[in-house]
Amino acid sequence: MPSRPTLPRPAPGQLKWWVIGTVGILAGVALVVWLGLSATLGQPSWQTLGYKVVSDQQVRVDFQVYRPGGTALTCTIEALAIDFSPVGTTTVKVPASADETTTQSAMLRTTSRAVTGQVKRCS
């Protein structure tokens, strides 16, 4: 019958430090998760739903905004050229409402043909 490999055991008196180290690592992970969640909960979020290049001077951007408590927001929308340089920017005021999530559409004027449009930020 083959013998089973044995795992090395901590030296006598060292088990306490392994337990303290494990508890410390778990506490550190819990702290990082808590800080990450507290920094994002209650903050507005947005998602670009789509865009349409209407002409060489216009782009329409459709987007969805989540705003805690239905508060009013101002969103910055931008159109980008093929080299990702901005060719148009506008701000859209999203009025306060009882609904926390709303869908908006913005028409941007551009200085040259854009290839995409996106929501840059909402605050």
Contact map, one row per residue, 1 for C-alpha under 8 A:
111000000000000000000000000000000000000000000000000000000000000000000000000000000000000000000000000000000000000000000000000
111100000000000000000000000000000000000000000000000000000000000000000000000000000000000000000000000000000000000000000000000
111110000000000000000000000000000000000000000000000000000000000000000000000000000000000000000000000000000000000000000000000
011111000000000000000000000000000000000000000000000000000000000000000000000000000000000000000000000000000000000000000000000
001111100000000000000000000000000000000000000000000000000000000000000000000000000000000000000000000000000000000000000000000
000111110000000000000000000000000000000000000000000000000000000000000000000000000000000000000000000000000000000000000000000
000011111000000000000000000000000000000000000000000000000000000000000000000000000000000000000000000000000000000000000000000
000001111100000000000000000000000000000000000000000000000000000000000000000000000000000000000000000000000000000000000000000
000000111110000000000000000000000000000000000000000000000000000000000000000000000000000000000000000000000000000000000000000
000000011111111000000000000000000000000000000000000000000000000000000000000000000000000000000000000000000000000000000000000
000000001111111000000000000000000000000000000000000000000000000000000000000000000000000000000000000000000000000000000000000
000000000111111000000000000000000000000000000000000000000000000000000000000000000000000000000000000000000000000000000000000
000000000111111100000000000000000000000000000000000000000000000000000000000000000000000000000000000000000000000000000000000
000000000111111111000000000000000000000000000000000000000000000000000000000000000000000000000000000000000000000000000000000
000000000111111111100000000000000000000000000000000000000000000000000000000000000000000000000000000000000000000000000000000
000000000000111111110000000000000000000000000000000000000000000000000000000000000000000000000000000000000000000000000000000
000000000000011111111000000000000000000000000000000000000000000000000000000000000000000000000000000000000000000000000000000
000000000000011111111100000000000000000000000000000000000000000000000000000000000000000000000000000000000000000000000000000
000000000000001111111110000000000000000000000000000000000000000000000000000000000000000000000000000000000000000000000000000
000000000000000111111111000000000000000000000000000000000000000000000000000000000000000000000000000000000000000000000000000
000000000000000011111111100000000000000000000000000000000000000000000000000000000000000000000000000000000000000000000000000
000000000000000001111111110000000000000000000000000000000000000000000000000000000000000000000000000000000000000000000000000
000000000000000000111111111000000000000000000000000000000000000000000000000000000000000000000000000000000000000000000000000
000000000000000000011111111100000000000000000000000000000000000000000000000000000000000000000000000000000000000000000000000
000000000000000000001111111110000000000000000000000000000000000000000000000000000000000000000000000000000000000000000000000
000000000000000000000111111111000000000000000000000000000000000000000000000000000000000000000000000000000000000000000000000
000000000000000000000011111111100000000000000000000000000000000000000000000000000000000000000000000000000000000000000000000
000000000000000000000001111111110000000000000000000000000000000000000000000000000000000000000000000000000000000000000000000
000000000000000000000000111111111000000000000000000000000000000000000000000000000000000000000000000000000000000000000000000
000000000000000000000000011111111100000000000000000000000000000000000000000000000000000000000000000000000000000000000000000
000000000000000000000000001111111110000000000000000000000000000000000000000000000000000000000000000000000000000000000000000
000000000000000000000000000111111111000000000000000000000000000000000000000000000000000000000000000000000000000000000000000
000000000000000000000000000011111111100000000000000000000000000000000000000000000000000000000000000000000000000000000000000
000000000000000000000000000001111111110000000000000000000000000000000000000000000000000000000000000000000000000000000000000
000000000000000000000000000000111111111000000000000000000000000000000000000000000000000000000000000000000000000000000000000
000000000000000000000000000000011111111100000000000000000000000000000000000000000000000000000000000000000000000000000000000
000000000000000000000000000000001111111110000000000000000000000000000000000000000000000000000000000000000000000000000000000
000000000000000000000000000000000111111110000000000000000000000000000000000000000000000000000000000000000000000000000000000
000000000000000000000000000000000011111110100000000000000000000000000000000000000000000000000000000000000000000000000000000
000000000000000000000000000000000001111111100000000000000000000000000000000000000000000000000000000000000000000000000000000
000000000000000000000000000000000000111111100000000000000000000000000000000000000000000000000000000000000000000000000000000
000000000000000000000000000000000000000111110000000000000000000000010000000000000000000000000000000000000000000000000000000
000000000000000000000000000000000000001111111000000000000000000000110000000000000000000000000000000000000000000000000000000
000000000000000000000000000000000000000001111100000000000000000011110000000000000000000000000000000000000000000000000000011
000000000000000000000000000000000000000000111110000000000000000011100000000000000000000000000000000000000000000000000000010
000000000000000000000000000000000000000000011111000000000000001111000000000000000000000000000000000000000000000000000010110
000000000000000000000000000000000000000000001111100000000000001110000000000000000000000000000000000000000000000000000010000
000000000000000000000000000000000000000000000111111000000000111100000000000000000000000000000000000000000000000000000110000
000000000000000000000000000000000000000000000011111000000000111100000000000000000000000000000000000000000000000000000000000
000000000000000000000000000000000000000000000001111100000000111000000000000000000000000000000000000000000000000000001000000
000000000000000000000000000000000000000000000001111110000011110000000000000000000000000000000000000000000000000000011100000
000000000000000000000000000000000000000000000000011111000011100000000000000000000000000000000000000000000000000000011000000
000000000000000000000000000000000000000000000000001111110111000000000000000000000000000000000000000000000000000001110000000
000000000000000000000000000000000000000000000000000111111111000000000000000000000000000000000000000000000000000000000000000
000000000000000000000000000000000000000000000000000011111110000000000000000000000000000000000000000000000000000010000000000
000000000000000000000000000000000000000000000000000011111100000000000000000000000000000000000000000000000000010111000000000
000000000000000000000000000000000000000000000000000001111110000000000000000000000000000000000000000000000000111111000000000
000000000000000000000000000000000000000000000000000011111111000000000000000000000000000000000000000000000011110011000000000
000000000000000000000000000000000000000000000000001111101111100000000000000000100000000000000000000000000011110001011000000
000000000000000000000000000000000000000000000000001111000111110000000000000000000000000000000000000000001111000000001000000
000000000000000000000000000000000000000000000001111100000011111000000000000010000000000000000000000000001111000000001110000
000000000000000000000000000000000000000000000001111000000001111100000000000000000000000000000000000000111100000000000000000
000000000000000000000000000000000000000000000111110000000000111110000000000000000000000000000000000000111000000000000010000
000000000000000000000000000000000000000000000111100000000000011111000000000000000000000000000000000011110000000000000000000
000000000000000000000000000000000000000000011110000000000000001111100000000000000000000000000000000011110000000000000000000
000000000000000000000000000000000000000000011100000000000000000111110100000000000000000000000000000111000000000000000000000
000000000000000000000000000000000000000000111000000000000000000011111111100000000000000000000000000110000000000000000000000
000000000000000000000000000000000000000001110000000000000000000001111110000000000000000000000000000100000000000000000000000
000000000000000000000000000000000000000000000000000000000000000000111110000000000000000000000000011100000000000000000000000
000000000000000000000000000000000000000000000000000000000000000001111111000000000000000000000001111110000000000000000000000
000000000000000000000000000000000000000000000000000000000000000000111111100000000000000000000011100100000000000000000000000
000000000000000000000000000000000000000000000000000000000000000000100111110000000000000000001111100000000000000000000000000
000000000000000000000000000000000000000000000000000000000000000000100011111000000000000000001111000000000000000000000000011
000000000000000000000000000000000000000000000000000000000000000000000001111100000000000000111100000000000000000000000000011
000000000000000000000000000000000000000000000000000000000000000000000000111110000000000000111100000000000000000000000011111
000000000000000000000000000000000000000000000000000000000000000000000000011111000000000011110000000000000000000000000011110
000000000000000000000000000000000000000000000000000000000000100000000000001111100000000011110000000000000101000000001111100
000000000000000000000000000000000000000000000000000000000000000000000000000111110000011111000000000000000001000000001111000
000000000000000000000000000000000000000000000000000000000010000000000000000011111000011110000000000000000001010001111100000
000000000000000000000000000000000000000000000000000000000000000000000000000001111111111100000000000000000000000001111000000
000000000000000000000000000000000000000000000000000000000000000000000000000000111111111000000000000000000000000111110000000
000000000000000000000000000000000000000000000000000000000000000000000000000000011111100000000000000000000000000001100000000
000000000000000000000000000000000000000000000000000000000000000000000000000000011111100000000000000000000000000000000000000
000000000000000000000000000000000000000000000000000000000000000000000000000000011111110000000000000000000000000000000000000
000000000000000000000000000000000000000000000000000000000000000000000000000000011111111000000000000000000000000000000000000
000000000000000000000000000000000000000000000000000000000000000000000000000001111001111110000000000000000000000000000000000
000000000000000000000000000000000000000000000000000000000000000000000000000001111000111110000000000000000000011111000000000
000000000000000000000000000000000000000000000000000000000000000000000000000001110000011111000000000000000001111000000000000
000000000000000000000000000000000000000000000000000000000000000000000000000111100000011111100000000000000001110000000000000
000000000000000000000000000000000000000000000000000000000000000000000000000111000000000111110000000000000001000000000000000
000000000000000000000000000000000000000000000000000000000000000000000000011110000000000011111000000000000000000000000000000
000000000000000000000000000000000000000000000000000000000000000000000000011110000000000001111100000000000100000000000000000
000000000000000000000000000000000000000000000000000000000000000000000001111000000000000000111110000000000000000000000000000
000000000000000000000000000000000000000000000000000000000000000000000001111000000000000000011111000000010000000000000000000
000000000000000000000000000000000000000000000000000000000000000000000011100000000000000000001111100000000000000000000000000
000000000000000000000000000000000000000000000000000000000000000000000111100000000000000000000111110000000000000000000000000
000000000000000000000000000000000000000000000000000000000000000000000111000000000000000000000011111100000000000000000000000
000000000000000000000000000000000000000000000000000000000000000000001100000000000000000000000001111100000000000000000000000
000000000000000000000000000000000000000000000000000000000000000000001100000000000000000000000000111111000000000000000000000
000000000000000000000000000000000000000000000000000000000000000001111110000000000000000000000000111111000000000000000000000
000000000000000000000000000000000000000000000000000000000000000111100100000000000000000000000000001111100000000000000000000
000000000000000000000000000000000000000000000000000000000000000111000000000000000000000000000000001111110000000000000000000
000000000000000000000000000000000000000000000000000000000000011110000000000000000000000000000000000011111000000000000000000
000000000000000000000000000000000000000000000000000000000000011110000000000000000000000000000100000001111100000000000000000
000000000000000000000000000000000000000000000000000000000001111000000000000000000000000000000000000000111110000000000000000
000000000000000000000000000000000000000000000000000000000001110000000000000010000000000000010000000000011111000000000000000
000000000000000000000000000000000000000000000000000000000111100000000000000000000000000000000000000000001111100000000000000
000000000000000000000000000000000000000000000000000000000111100000000000000011100000000111000000000000000111110000000000000
000000000000000000000000000000000000000000000000000000001110000000000000000000000000000110000000000000000011111000000000000
000000000000000000000000000000000000000000000000000000011110000000000000000000100000001110000000000000000001111111000000000
000000000000000000000000000000000000000000000000000000001000000000000000000000000000001100000000000000000000111110000000000
000000000000000000000000000000000000000000000000000000011000000000000000000000001000001000000000000000000000011111000000000
000000000000000000000000000000000000000000000000000000111100000000000000000000001000001000000000000000000000011111100000000
000000000000000000000000000000000000000000000000000010011110000000000000000000111100001000000000000000000000010111111000000
000000000000000000000000000000000000000000000000000010000000000000000000000000111100000000000000000000000000000011111000000
000000000000000000000000000000000000000000000000001110000010000000000000000000111000000000000000000000000000000001111100000
000000000000000000000000000000000000000000000000011100000011100000000000000011110000000000000000000000000000000001111110000
000000000000000000000000000000000000000000000001001000000000100000000000000011100000000000000000000000000000000000011111000
000000000000000000000000000000000000000000000111000000000000101000000000001111000000000000000000000000000000000000001111110
000000000000000000000000000000000000000000000000000000000000000000000000001111000000000000000000000000000000000000000111110
000000000000000000000000000000000000000000000100000000000000000000000000001110000000000000000000000000000000000000000011111
000000000000000000000000000000000000000000011100000000000000000000000000111100000000000000000000000000000000000000000011111
000000000000000000000000000000000000000000010000000000000000000000000000111000000000000000000000000000000000000000000000111
